[in-house]
Amino acid sequence: MKNKIRIPWGSFAPALFILFLITVFAVITGGKLVQANTLKSLLTQSIGYLIGGLGMIFVMALGEIDMSLGVNIAFSCTTASMLVGDKGWLAVVLVSLVIGALVGGINAFFVSVFHVQGFMVTIALQIGLRGAIKGLFLLLPEGRIAFSPEILAFNTLSIKLTILLIVTIVVIYLMEFSTFGSWLKAVGENEVCAYITGIPVKKIKAAAYILCGLFTGVAALFMCSRQGGVTSDTGSGFEMTVMLGMFLGGIPVEGGMETKVYKAIIGIPCLIIIQSGLTILGVSAGIYQFVEAVILLAVIIMSHFFKDYSRKRDDKIMAQISLESK
């Protein structure tokens, strides 16, 4: 039997569908969506969400979700600004990273030690920290914390792209070429089997949440420098945008071996482009949310269809091979 090249359409379906949508929006907006200034603005806007997504991918590979990303953004920037805001950019960067990793560590502690569902832990932390931050900002006369000019320098495209490239290389290595990435996906596929085979499940889960928090600390610098400072609402909705973009890129809700870095890199920028297209068209917030929901459902259905088709095709091929070997 001749070997046939099998194309994994299930993996490519989300990207193809989203590219089709982008083309449609470009035509409908009369080319405004693909103008140079618009694309540059979209790229700048996407980078913070991309870095957050590259951190979230470790948790999503486990089949779990971190709902504390947005409040981690606000908490990291607020703490760094208040503690070392006048000590220079390096001190702010280091403190933001440490605080981000610390928030991830709190999530890791409850998930790995007490076996609490990640969604429940992170949403509890989100509610608690957001309330504390809102209470703190009520005590501030201006209701916000402004960044120094040194921190605002992080809002330049060249710095953002350089750091994004470094983060992407690190995440690709960890997810695709390291033992940690293989173990992480194995836990996402089947936690019990992973434990039986000797994989340190608790440590893997803890590392995933800590890495997620660490990279969220990086994203916090970009998101806050873009706004010029921190307010009580900084980071609100951040985790939802990141998750929706990653699902649109084809990352499975159940995690496992199909969790690929390129899917996050495709999905998040495409979501930002679609959001911009709807804004240019003057779509109201209610309709915009409805369109997002429809797009997400369509991508999930398409991915399921193509994966089911690929599975049936593989079963058929294996059956033919089995018959020929007899």
N, C-alpha and C positions, 0 to 999 in steps of 0.2 A: 504493500500500500504506500503510495507516494505521500511524503510529508507535505502538508499544506500550511501556508503562512496564515496564522489566525490573528486577526486584528481585534484587540480588546475594545470594542465599540463602547462597552459600558463605562470605561474610563474616560473616553474622549467625548461622550455624549454631552455632559454638562458644558464643557468648553465650547463645543460646536454650537449648542443652543444659545449660549450667552453671546458668542460672537455674532450670531444671527440677529439677536436683539439689539446689539450695539449698532450694527449696520442699519437696522430699521430706525433707531433713534437718530442716527446721523442724517438719514434722509428726511425724516419728519421735521427735524429742527433746522433744515436748510443748510446743513454743514456747520452750524454753530458749535456743535458738540466736538468736532474734530479740528477746530481752529487751534493754532499753536499756543496762544495764551491760555485757552481753556484746558488743553491737554497738560500744559505745565502746571496749572492750578490743581488739576485732578491728580497729577503725579505727587505733588507736594502734600495734598490731602490724604493720599492713599498710604504714604510711608508709615505714619504712626499706626494705622490699623494693620498694616502688613506685619510690622514688628510684633504687635500684640497677637496677631494670628499665628506667627511663627513660634511664639511662646505657648499659645493655647493648643497647638498641635500635639504637644507632649501629653496633655491631659486627654485630648480627644482620641488619641491612639488607644487609650485605656477604655474608651467607650463612655467617658464621663465628660462633664462640662464644668468649667469654672465661671461662676456667675459674679465673682468678685473683681473682675478685671477693671471695670469702670471706677469703682470706689478705690481700688488700689492706685489707679492713676491719680486721683485727687489726694489720697492720703500720702503717697510718696512725695508729690510736689509740695504739698502743704508742710509736711514735716521737714523736708530738706530746706525749704525757703525760710522757715522759722528758726531752724537750728543753726544753719551755716549760710544763710542767704548773703551775708556780707563777707564771706571768706573766699570768694572766687568760684569760678565755674567748676573746677575739679572737685572741690569739696561738695558742691551741690550734686554733681553727677554721682559721686561715690555714695553719698547718703541716700540718694534716690534709688540706687541699685540695691543697697542694703535693706532699705525699708520694703522695696518691692519683693525681694527674696524672703524677708521676714513674714510678710503677709502670706506668701506662698507656703512658708514653713508652718504657719498656724493651720492652714488648710491641710497640709501634709500630715501633721500630727494627728488630727481627728480622723482623717481618712485611713491612714495606715495603722494607727495604734488602736483606735476604737471602732474601726470598720464602719464608720458612718458614711452614708452615701454622699459622694462629692457634691452633688447638686444641693443637698440640704445644708451642708457645712458652708459652702461658698455663698449661698443666698442669705444665710443667717449672718455671716460676716459682712456681707454687702449692706444689709439693713442696719446692723449695729454701727459700723463705721460711718455710713452715710449720715445717720442721726447725730453721731458725735461731731462730724465735720460741720454739719449745718448749725449745731449749737455753738461751735467755736466761732464760726463766721458771724454769728449774731453779736458777738462781743467786739468785733472789729468795726471801727468807725466807717470805713469805706466799703466794708462787705467783701473785700477781695485782697489778695496779696500780689503785688506787682513784682515781676522779675527784674533783676539788674540787667543792664545792657549786655553784659558778658553772657548771660543765659539766653537772652533773646537772639544772640548770634547763632544759636542752634537751629534757628528757623530758616537757614540758608539751604538751598537745594543741594549744593555740593557736599556739605557736611552730612545731610540726611542720607544721600545716596551712598556715601562712603560707609557710614555705619550700617545701613541696610544691607549692603554687599557683605560686610563682615559677618553680620548676624545670620544672613542667609547661608553663607558657607559653613558656619559653625553648626547650624541646625541641620543642613543637608548631611553633613558628616555624622552627626549624632544619630539622626533618624535612619539614614540609608546605608552607612558604612561601618557602624560601630556595633559591638555586642549589645550595648545598652539599647540601641534602637530595635534590634531583633527581639530582645527580651521584652521591651515595652509593648511591641505589637503582639507578641505571644500572649502576654497577660490580657491584652484587649480581646484576642481571639477566644481564649478560654482560661480564666484565672485558675481554676482547679487543676487543669492539666499542666499549666505552667508551674504551679507549686510542686506537683508530683515529680516533674522533671528536674527539680532542683533550682529553679529560678527564684531569686530572693524577691518575692512579690511585694512585701512591705517596703523594702528599700527602693524598688523601682517606682512604686506609686509615690513615695515621698519625694524622690528626685524629680518626677514629672511635675508635681505641683510647685516645688521650689524653683525649677527652671522657668515654669510659666510665670511665676511672680517676678523673677529676675528680669526676664525680657519685658514684662509689663512696666518695670521700673525704667527701662530704656525708652519704651514708647511714651511714658509719662513726660519725659523731658521734651519730646517733640510736640506732643499734644498741648502742653502748657505753654511752651515758648511760642507756639503758633497763636495762642490766645492772649499772649502778653502777661500772663499770670495765672492765678488760681482763684476760683470762686467755689461756693458750696455746691454748685451743679456741675463742676468740671468732671468729665468722664461719664456723665449720665448717658446711658444707652450705648456706651462703647462696646460692651461685651455682646450686645445683641447684633450690632453691625458686623463685628468680627465673626460671630457664629453663623450669621446668615450668609456672609460672603464665603465662608469655608464650606458650608453645605452646598451653596451654589456651584462651588468649584468641584464638587463630587466627593468630598470627604464623608465617609459613612458615619451615621449616628452611632453605630455599634462599635466603631473603632476597628482595631485589628490590622491585618496586613495591607489592606487597601488604603490605609492612611498614608498619603504621599505628600511631600512638601510642595511639589509643583501644583497640586490642586489648590492649595491655599494661595500661592502666588498668582494663579489664574483667577480664582473666584473673587477675592477681595477687591482688586482694582476694577474688575468688571462690575461689581455691585456699585462702587462709587461712581462709575461712568453712567450706569443706569439711573442712579439717584440724580445725577446732574442733568441727564436728559429730561427726566420728569420735571425738574425744577425749571429748566429752560422753557418747557411747554406750559408752565404755569399751573401744574397739577396741584390740587389742594392736598393737605396732609392726609385726610381720610382716604382719598382715592389712591394716594401714593402708597399707603400701608396696604391697601387692598391689592394693588398691583404687585407689591413685593411678595405678598402671601401667595398669589396666583403663580408667580414666577418660581417660587420655592417649591410649591407642590408639583408644578410641571417638571422641574428638574429632577425631583425625587422619583416621580413616576417613570420618567424616561430612563433614569439610572437603573431602577428596579427592572424595567422591561428588558434592557440590554443585558443586564447581569443574568437574568433568568434565561434569556435566549442563549447566552454564552454557556451557561451551565448545562442546558439541555443539549446543546451542540457537542460539548465535551463528553457528556454521558453517551451520546450516540456514537462518537468516534471510538471511545473506550470499548463499547459493546462490539463494534465492528472488528477492532483489534483482537478482542477476546475470541470472537468466532473464527477469525482467520488463523489464530494460533492453535486451534483445536484440530 
